[in-house]
Amino acid sequence: MTPFCRRPPLLAVLALALSATLAPLAPAWAQPGLPATSLEALAASLYGQVAALRGMPNPGPPPPVVIRSREESRRFIEEELDRRYAPLRLEAERKALVAWGLIPADYDLRRLFLDLMEEQVSAYYDPRAKVMVLGDWLAPAQQQVALLHELVHALQDREISLDRFLAPVPGQGDRLLALQALVEGEAVGVMLDLVLRAQGSDFASLPDMSAVRGLIAAGSRGPVIQSAPAFLRDLLLFAYVEGLEFIHRFRKQHPWQAIGRLYRDPPRSTAQILHPEKRLTRREDPVPVQLPDLTALLPDARLVTEDELGEFGLGAVLGLHVGPQEGSRAAAGWRGDRYRVWEDGSGRFLVAWVVAMESKGAAEALRAALARVVEGRHPALAGRAARGGGSLVSWREGARAFVAERRGTRTILLEHIPRPAADRVREAIWRASGGAGTQRP
């Protein structure tokens, strides 16, 4: 699901200036009522400071500052949405979210994205036009803090080309969300550092990010975001909140001048963002996970999408039925995954999914959690589970089969698979999983 960055990575192409909520920190350089020409002068000064902090000498002039209304910003958002996501692809993303139970079946995802971005986007850097855009409804101090955030994006763009760095890649939604977290986490972290240095402190000396997390969460208010499904609200904040935690851990170990190494060799999963040591200390990249071609076994189903949930997405799916904390714990051993969603003639979504976990114990805990998810998502199956050999649990509903099974360190989930094909689908997936997947309990 690219909105698992997928998340929607739609959010990755727009710099949501939740950073403007940090204006109450009253930076020493914030001045009331600055006109646009003075904002340009301020941008030039701050641009040099940010570049020096990041170890980029002679960055040249900053991009122009443009003031736009909400209506103008909405038009830009709509253009970006259409540029990055063809209608069929966006519909596939919507159906994937429905299939996982993350949004209601009749949810208008495109309208939600437009309304949500119009409400929440107060500033952004446009990497194609090379301009920094500030909302005309922001107070002057908020404009200036948001400007600092966007200046970081402008420097990132000079170093790596943000448009290419954050380009959606089909089937790599979790990786894209991790890249977004790196980009936004650094922007908030650098902005905080300059604000704190003006007050005699610095970012690395902060013991934790709890106070800042609260500020960011407090700034993400409004009728649209408050009425949005919980997953989309969490997705909106992930890059800023968890990305900032990741950058804070990096900054405690390295100077800002070393940040370029992260862009040349970036995090590859949300697991590495959620657990920074998996990227910064004991490197733990995702393991490759494949699904076989199941077309011949599901001839009456049309493929909707193929992607990865990642630890963030897995925790969200589990959390709907076992609670957020337990869902996060069960997802914490994630090492890699791959899923496909099909739609049959009656509009049912078929799911085949395999996940690699870090240990047999973690895989079994996931299998047990998935059993609860199946019965939570399909109440007619509750209490009707049949146990097979080893760690196999299955359900039947008419001509459809549901399966949660573990072998070795891998777990699979099947939903709405035609009963005559279910066992063959299971075994085809296990064969494709290789030696690790075919271990018996």
Secondary structure, 3 states (H helix, E strand, C coil): CHHHCCCCHHHHCCCCCHHHHHHHHCCCCCCCCCCHHHHHHHHHHHHHHHHHHCCCCCCCCCCCEEEECHHHHHHHHHHHHHHHCCHHHHHHHHHHHHHCCCCCCCCCHHHHHHHHHHHHCCEEEECCCCEEEEECCCCHHHHHHHHHHHHHHHHHHHHHCHHHHCCCCCCCHHHHHHHHHHHHHHHHHHHHHHHHHCCCCCHHHCCCCHHHHHHHHHHCCCHHHHHCCHHHHHHHHHHHHHHHHHHHHHHHHCCHHHCHHHHHCCCCCHHHHHCCHHHHCCCCCCCCCCCCCCHHHCCCCEEEEEECCHHHHHHHHHHHHHCHHHHHHHHCCEEEEEEEEEECCCCCEEEEEEEEECCHHHHHHHHHHHHHHHHHHCHHHCCCCEECCCEEEEEEECCEEEEEEEECCEEEEEEEEEHHHHHHHHHHHHHHCHHHHCCCC
